[in-house]
């Protein structure tokens, strides 16, 4: 998708004395700020500058192309606990624009949002284009000008107006700026914002999968098990939920949540650590051993391989039997104690050596960004430079997988829009 609507043909009249808002970034947060500000302040000229040729690219790929709009968590304290960084900040922003407000905003524009069993929420069409079309329609309706392929190189302030210089040497002026560029993977990429005098929390990846190079379990790619408890050795990091085995290692909600909560700690380990998997989190070694003894007595002539007592997928169960040295013909009555103990250990404490990470699909998220102490959560305005606002992932806020990062984008974008519109109307 490539949209390039110059302000001269944006479908709205311009005035020499009208205020201008420039939104830097054409993602969810930036677009939400732009369309809401244009709607709330009809005399405000709104321009989106997007570095790439695509708008709303994360919206497009989110949720396998369905767009995980938000998550069905409606109590603010409970919602805030889904954010490894920015919990106190989210407690404030969610009071101004909540999960309910997100659902209602889209509903008012003809987009119905449904809840799935795991709490994730999607448009009923199961198509992210529905969300994109809704936002683009509001942009056209309220005369938002959009410039793609426009990278901002510097921002400065001259008297009461901001001066923006682009990579292709354009010079733009604005009364207000909303920075919604998304996260950056490296601190150096924040350099163009240094003139704003903001502190940058060091960015590190979040929402990534665990690489197990050459590990035999990767032959089971596509097999999913749940629930599985995953714990990082030498830390307090532990999550329970679905785990997906991939051709490079481990993924799935439990792993992704771990990567979010452990983003900084795992970066310090250089993504080399041991992960302990309990495939049967209702058991430990002692209780599973007692269960095995009961099975020995109840089914002495039965082949272990034919009696999947674990409720794990058959391929995974067979793999763990092989890893434990248990032959296909092995009967419970003849099962050596050593093999039994090895199987028990593999079922409740299977240890893998993680050697690196892989970004989760295209839904890359970073921990880090603009320090939250320097931004007013009630308005999204910079405490360092009035007239500058922030929205979305450029802030040091990130949520676990499941729609929480989009909810932050909608909340912060809407709050910035309201604050800017209030100033323009004053």
Phi and psi in degrees as a GROMACS rama.xvg file:
@    title "Ramachandran Plot"
@    xaxis  label "Phi"
@    yaxis  label "Psi"
@TYPE xy
-131.669  112.487  UNK-2
-118.957  131.284  UNK-3
-139.521  94.0478  UNK-4
-111.718  106.414  UNK-5
-70.1375  154.513  UNK-6
-60.8978  -27.705  UNK-7
-68.7552  -21.3712  UNK-8
-125.081  32.7772  UNK-9
-82.4586  0.82642  UNK-10
87.6257  13.0171  UNK-11
-139.501  147.161  UNK-12
-69.5891  149.829  UNK-13
-115.515  155.902  UNK-14
-133.67  144.918  UNK-15
-64.0515  -28.0074  UNK-16
-103.725  9.00849  UNK-17
-77.6639  153.42  UNK-18
-78.3975  151.966  UNK-19
-122.465  132.84  UNK-20
-112.16  126.483  UNK-21
-109.226  122.935  UNK-22
-101.728  122.753  UNK-23
-98.3535  105.416  UNK-24
121.332  121.651  UNK-25
-103.966  36.2049  UNK-26
-93.0506  -163.504  UNK-27
-59.8282  -49.746  UNK-28
-66.1163  -45.8004  UNK-29
-64.2851  -44.2767  UNK-30
-65.7454  -39.3531  UNK-31
-66.0453  -39.8818  UNK-32
-62.2039  -47.261  UNK-33
-61.849  -50.37  UNK-34
-69.7263  -33.8484  UNK-35
-73.4044  -38.4798  UNK-36
-65.2951  -42.1717  UNK-37
-64.8139  -36.2672  UNK-38
-70.5154  -43.1659  UNK-39
-77.5695  -24.2122  UNK-40
-129.439  84.9325  UNK-41
-58.4616  -23.5199  UNK-42
-91.0626  11.9615  UNK-43
-100.352  127.809  UNK-44
-86.2506  122.95  UNK-45
-118.74  128.879  UNK-46
-129.068  129.948  UNK-47
-99.9828  130.858  UNK-48
-110.816  118.888  UNK-49
-117.923  126.736  UNK-50
-63.8031  -40.5611  UNK-51
-90.1539  -175.652  UNK-52
-91.5412  5.23747  UNK-53
-121.895  141.377  UNK-54
-103.462  145.786  UNK-55
53.6589  41.7628  UNK-56
-66.4608  -37.0557  UNK-57
-70.9739  -33.5346  UNK-58
-60.1379  -40.0189  UNK-59
-61.9172  -43.6184  UNK-60
-93.3786  -14.4751  UNK-61
-58.2946  142.256  UNK-62
61.2227  36.231  UNK-63
66.2265  31.3065  UNK-64
89.1153  6.49413  UNK-65
-101.52  -19.6177  UNK-66
69.8929  101.001  UNK-67
-79.6944  84.5366  UNK-68
-59.8671  -44.4295  UNK-69
-162.344  -167.98  UNK-70
-133.312  143.846  UNK-71
-76.8855  62.4507  UNK-72
-121.404  113.755  UNK-73
-108.073  -13.8396  UNK-74
-89.9513  128.439  UNK-75
-58.2492  -47.9771  UNK-76
-59.5349  -39.0329  UNK-77
-67.8303  -41.2319  UNK-78
-60.4744  -45.2757  UNK-79
-62.0335  -27.4719  UNK-80
-72.6485  -5.02051  UNK-81
-90.4334  7.45177  UNK-82
-118.161  108.029  UNK-83
-57.8728  -33.8551  UNK-84
-128.351  132.595  UNK-85
99.5502  21.2787  UNK-86
-60.3348  -47.2419  UNK-87
-64.9922  -36.971  UNK-88
-63.6092  -45.3542  UNK-89
-63.963  -35.6064  UNK-90
-57.8096  -33.6351  UNK-91
-80.5353  -47.3741  UNK-92
-66.5895  -35.3947  UNK-93
-66.4652  -23.6562  UNK-94
-71.3399  -28.1544  UNK-95
-85.9156  -34.9529  UNK-96
-151.171  104.437  UNK-97
-98.8753  179.08  UNK-98
-56.6594  -43.9027  UNK-99
-59.9101  -40.5629  UNK-100
-63.9899  -37.8566  UNK-101
-61.8314  -49.7061  UNK-102
-59.7865  -42.753  UNK-103
-68.8026  -37.8625  UNK-104
-58.824  -47.246  UNK-105
-71.3512  -36.5642  UNK-106
-61.1207  -40.7395  UNK-107
-61.4916  -20.6635  UNK-108
-105.279  18.5362  UNK-109
85.0245  10.2561  UNK-110
-106.994  111.356  UNK-111
-86.3187  136.037  UNK-112
-109.808  130.564  UNK-113
-110.919  155.635  UNK-114
-103.556  136.373  UNK-115
-99.4553  170.092  UNK-116
-58.3283  -33.0232  UNK-117
-86.4015  3.90752  UNK-118
96.744  -14.668  UNK-119
-66.9944  148.43  UNK-120
-123.969  133.673  UNK-121
-132.708  160.133  UNK-122
-64.8648  146.748  UNK-123
-62.5591  -19.6841  UNK-124
-73.9807  -13.4055  UNK-125
56.4877  33.3035  UNK-126
-138.489  118.579  UNK-127
-61.324  -23.844  UNK-128
-61.494  -26.0987  UNK-129
-60.3808  -43.3879  UNK-130
-69.2712  -43.9045  UNK-131
-60.5268  -47.2823  UNK-132
-61.8538  -37.2594  UNK-133
-62.0331  -45.94  UNK-134
-68.5431  -42.0439  UNK-135
-63.1583  -38.049  UNK-136
-63.5455  -42.8705  UNK-137
-64.8236  -37.5168  UNK-138
-60.3616  -44.3472  UNK-139
-67.4183  -41.9141  UNK-140
-60.2719  -38.1653  UNK-141
-105.836  14.5915  UNK-142
71.9422  31.3878  UNK-143
-73.6038  127.046  UNK-144
-87.6008  138.752  UNK-145
-127.211  128.058  UNK-146
-121.439  109.174  UNK-147
-89.1979  167.348  UNK-148
62.646  29.9239  UNK-149
-124.226  103.986  UNK-150
-97.1262  129.997  UNK-151
-84.6389  130.082  UNK-152
-102.863  -31.4434  UNK-153
-157.326  154.583  UNK-154
-130.157  132.943  UNK-155
-139.794  166.615  UNK-156
-122.76  128.542  UNK-157
-122.701  111.679  UNK-158
58.3756  -117.757  UNK-159
-100.648  2.2942  UNK-160
-120.6  154.088  UNK-161
-94.6224  143.972  UNK-162
-111.733  127.102  UNK-163
-116.217  129.275  UNK-164
-111.584  132.059  UNK-165
-100.722  168.245  UNK-166
-63.135  -28.1332  UNK-167
-98.1505  26.0187  UNK-168
66.4916  28.2942  UNK-169
-81.383  150.069  UNK-170
-123.311  119.611  UNK-171
-121.348  150.448  UNK-172
-120.578  151.011  UNK-173
-152.126  152.748  UNK-174
-86.8408  -29.5351  UNK-175
-137.568  147.066  UNK-176
-130.362  134.975  UNK-177
-116.44  120.363  UNK-178
-96.1556  114.941  UNK-179
-138.575  53.8983  UNK-180
-81.1179  -7.0731  UNK-181
83.2294  -178.37  UNK-182
-82.9003  158.119  UNK-183
-116.317  137.815  UNK-184
-73.0144  -19.587  UNK-185
-130.556  143.257  UNK-186
-59.6594  -34.2226  UNK-187
-59.9609  -26.037  UNK-188
-74.5112  -9.6026  UNK-189
-88.2803  -0.141478  UNK-190
-57.2899  -36.3998  UNK-191
-65.1054  -13.8686  UNK-192
-95.3165  -0.234109  UNK-193
-61.2092  -28.6409  UNK-194
-64.6781  -17.7307  UNK-195
-81.6312  -5.83912  UNK-196
66.1295  24.0218  UNK-197
-88.8872  149.098  UNK-198
-81.4727  137.066  UNK-199
-109.072  118.944  UNK-200
-72.8138  126.512  UNK-201
-50.215  122.997  UNK-202
-77.4361  138.596  UNK-203
-138.197  154.861  UNK-204
-65.9929  148.685  UNK-205
-134.577  164.307  UNK-206
55.6483  69.1283  UNK-207
-133.109  162.936  UNK-208
-101.804  164.748  UNK-209
-97.7243  128.074  UNK-210
-89.2008  133.561  UNK-211
-125.699  76.2113  UNK-212
-57.6262  128.226  UNK-213
63.6  12.95  UNK-214
-75.1286  136.276  UNK-215
-61.9077  -22.2226  UNK-216
-65.3872  -22.4637  UNK-217
-66.2263  -15.704  UNK-218
-65.8426  -15.4367  UNK-219
-92.9627  19.9859  UNK-220
-50.2537  135.793  UNK-221
98.4798  -15.0055  UNK-222
-80.3833  132.531  UNK-223
-121.614  143.663  UNK-224
-131.854  145.919  UNK-225
-160.255  147.284  UNK-226
-81.5952  152.421  UNK-227
-129.469  135.921  UNK-228
-96.2458  126.17  UNK-229
-117.004  126.24  UNK-230
-127.309  140.622  UNK-231
-91.8098  123.333  UNK-232
-61.7086  137.589  UNK-233
77.8521  16.1841  UNK-234
-146.164  174.929  UNK-235
-92.9566  2.86705  UNK-236
-71.0818  122  UNK-237
-154.436  136.169  UNK-238
-140.218  151.407  UNK-239
-127.134  134.291  UNK-240
164.758  -167.608  UNK-241
-65.4804  141.269  UNK-242
-125.867  133.194  UNK-243
-112.091  129.815  UNK-244
-88.9843  129.147  UNK-245
-118.515  176.166  UNK-246
-72.4282  -10.4582  UNK-247
-112.625  -11.7215  UNK-248
159.547  -123.508  UNK-249
-123.689  137.747  UNK-250
-139.931  -159.727  UNK-251
97.7758  164.11  UNK-252
-53.4311  -41.6957  UNK-253
-63.0429  -42.4776  UNK-254
-68.7777  -43.7823  UNK-255
-64.1417  -40.1034  UNK-256
-63.7285  -41.2698  UNK-257
-59.0555  -42.491  UNK-258
-64.5963  -32.8023  UNK-259
-71.8288  -51.2902  UNK-260
-65.2619  -31.7533  UNK-261
-101.435  18.1703  UNK-262
-51.0521  -49.5448  UNK-263
-76.1532  -42.2331  UNK-264
-63.4738  -41.963  UNK-265
-73.1098  -29.4399  UNK-266
-64.416  -40.511  UNK-267
-64.3153  -29.0114  UNK-268
-82.2958  -0.573532  UNK-269
57.3628  32.2178  UNK-270
59.2476  33.2505  UNK-271
-124.912  111.471  UNK-272
-164.126  169.996  UNK-273
-101.341  134.096  UNK-274
-112.374  133.765  UNK-275
-105.044  124.93  UNK-276
-112.432  123.568  UNK-277
-102.151  103.812  UNK-278
-71.7368  -16.0729  UNK-279
-129.959  73.2617  UNK-280
-62.9747  -8.56957  UNK-281
-79.4685  -4.66595  UNK-282
-126.267  156.335  UNK-283
-121.467  -177.315  UNK-284
-59.2525  -40.8245  UNK-285
-67.3577  -47.2626  UNK-286
-71.2646  -33.4723  UNK-287
-71.9485  -32.4854  UNK-288
-63.1735  -41.4775  UNK-289
-63.1984  -38.7689  UNK-290
-64.1229  -41.0861  UNK-291
-63.8844  -39.3516  UNK-292
-62.5656  -40.3161  UNK-293
-62.5286  -40.582  UNK-294
-67.9192  -37.5936  UNK-295
-57.1065  -43.7196  UNK-296
-74.3728  -36.5436  UNK-297
-79.7841  -31.8769  UNK-298
-133.094  56.559  UNK-299
-61.3304  -32.5264  UNK-300
-90.7754  -5.58475  UNK-301
-80.0837  142.326  UNK-302
-73.9494  134.781  UNK-303
-58.4656  -41.4389  UNK-304
-63.3972  -23.5172  UNK-305
-94.2425  2.55815  UNK-306
-126.948  80.2482  UNK-307
-78.106  89.3543  UNK-308
-83.3464  -1.31075  UNK-309
-90.9689  -19.6843  UNK-310
66.7926  12.6747  UNK-311
-79.8521  157.58  UNK-312
-53.987  143.561  UNK-313
-55.6698  -41.7448  UNK-314
-64.0995  -38.6311  UNK-315
-69.6602  -40.81  UNK-316
-60.9978  -45.9134  UNK-317
-63.1445  -38.752  UNK-318
-61.3882  -44.717  UNK-319
-68.117  -33.0096  UNK-320
-62.9007  -46.0723  UNK-321
-61.4254  -43.0237  UNK-322
-62.9183  -24.8487  UNK-323
-92.4112  -0.0399834  UNK-324
76.6769  26.6972  UNK-325
-100.453  117.502  UNK-326
-73.1445  159.779  UNK-327
-62.9656  -29.6979  UNK-328
-89.8338  -2.07844  UNK-329
-63.9348  126.813  UNK-330
-95.4876  156.007  UNK-331
-56.5016  -40.3385  UNK-332
-62.6519  -31.7087  UNK-333
-101.39  7.6297  UNK-334
-70.2571  117.494  UNK-335
-63.5581  147.064  UNK-336
-58.7935  -38.6821  UNK-337
-62.866  -44.8883  UNK-338
-66.222  -39.4679  UNK-339
-62.0929  -45.425  UNK-340
-64.1068  -37.1527  UNK-341
-65.8805  -42.2261  UNK-342
-62.1609  -44.7155  UNK-343
-58.144  -44.8553  UNK-344
-63.9909  -42.1  UNK-345
-65.851  -29.6401  UNK-346
-76.8276  -34.1168  UNK-347
-111.215  -9.4594  UNK-348
-155.784  68.5815  UNK-349
-88.3477  118.521  UNK-350
-102.37  129.201  UNK-351
-124.535  148.38  UNK-352
-94.3446  111.414  UNK-353
-84.5278  130.866  UNK-354
-130.739  75.7279  UNK-355
108.03  179.392  UNK-356
-138.033  163.591  UNK-357
-135.361  134.456  UNK-358
-59.7939  138.033  UNK-359
-74.7611  102.582  UNK-360
49.4348  -133.466  UNK-361
-107.752  12.9323  UNK-362
-93.434  54.9367  UNK-363
-67.3814  132.567  UNK-364
-131.174  141.299  UNK-365
-113.675  145.868  UNK-366
-90.8764  140.061  UNK-367
114.93  176.147  UNK-368
128.937  -156.533  UNK-369
-62.393  127.738  UNK-370
-60.4314  129.845  UNK-371
-69.3797  -25.1749  UNK-372
-65.5367  -16.1793  UNK-373
-102.012  11.4131  UNK-374
-131.453  134.099  UNK-375
-79.4574  113.035  UNK-376
-65.2306  -18.9526  UNK-377
-81.8746  -17.3813  UNK-378
-134.205  -15.4262  UNK-379
68.7744  12.9948  UNK-380
-84.9016  143.673  UNK-381
-63.418  135.814  UNK-382
-82.3123  -12.1786  UNK-383
-92.3585  -35.654  UNK-384
-143.308  93.7521  UNK-385
-55.2915  142.732  UNK-386
98.82  -14.3724  UNK-387
-102.5  132.286  UNK-388
-125.136  157.054  UNK-389
-126.712  149.5  UNK-390
-151.311  141.069  UNK-391
84.6023  -151.661  UNK-392
-73.49  -11.5639  UNK-393
-63.73  -22.7238  UNK-394
-79.7812  160.059  UNK-395
-80.5299  60.8127  UNK-396
-132.231  132.009  UNK-397
-151.269  143.673  UNK-398
-109.508  167.843  UNK-399
-73.1656  171.711  UNK-400
-68.142  148.951  UNK-401
127.996  13.0099  UNK-402
103.696  -1.44168  UNK-403
-73.3841  -33.2269  UNK-404
-70.2958  -34.8871  UNK-405
-66.8848  -39.7823  UNK-406
-60.0403  -40.6775  UNK-407
-62.5244  -38.7878  UNK-408
-62.8209  -46.9777  UNK-409
-63.9554  -45.5098  UNK-410
-61.6431  -52.6253  UNK-411
-66.2516  -37.6816  UNK-412
-64.8534  -42.7716  UNK-413
-66.7823  -41.232  UNK-414
-64.9546  -43.9683  UNK-415
-60.8088  -43.1077  UNK-416
-60.5268  -45.4036  UNK-417
-62.9028  -42.8338  UNK-418
-65.5811  -41.1786  UNK-419
-66.5782  -45.2247  UNK-420
-61.2631  -36.9906  UNK-421
-64.2795  -37.6779  UNK-422
-68.422  -41.1488  UNK-423
-64.7769  -36.7192  UNK-424
-77.8479  -13.549  UNK-425
